[in-house]
Amino acid sequence: MAKLPQQKDFYLCKKISAMQEPFDIEIGPINYSVFPEGNDSYTIFKEGKEYIQIQKDTSSIWLKMDYKTELPIFEEDEEVNAIGQAIENYIPEPEDEEEDGL
């Protein structure tokens, strides 16, 4: 007999699936589009053009990834950390639910 997921597991699955959708963030006057790649990695578009790939290192440190080697670049980058903080603080907008009977 199949085991049903616990409520906590269901919530975690919903949260993970919600975060897999691309979303936009704004830092000051700059708009970024964020495309989750999995494993705390993200491709970032800046003003409509592919800009950087970043990965979460620790709770407050984010790393820029080298495009050729796909390895992290270990140097502090304020913009990368600001983008990472905005990703962590992002709250998805609730989906519009269709109203029946209207």
Phi, psi and omega in degrees: 000136182287140179272128178282142179294146177287163181303318181298317179297320179296316179298317180297317178297318179296319180295317180296314182294327178293325182281351181280347180279141175299152179209166181250145174229159179230129176235109186062227181274002187259132176260134178237143171254133186246126179243104179297135180248355184097160179053041179059030176247144184218142169260130185248131174252136180241121181052042174086358181240142178302130189245298182210166168243136180231159178218141178286131179257299177233188183298335181235000182246130176240145183244141173278141181260142176285127183296323184283314185264344185060024176258152180292146174260116187270069171220143184293133180222112184299319181295317179298316178295323178294319177297316179300317178297320179295323176297314180296327182273353183294133176240117181299143176288141179296143179289142177291130177259137179290137178265127180278145173086005178257000000 
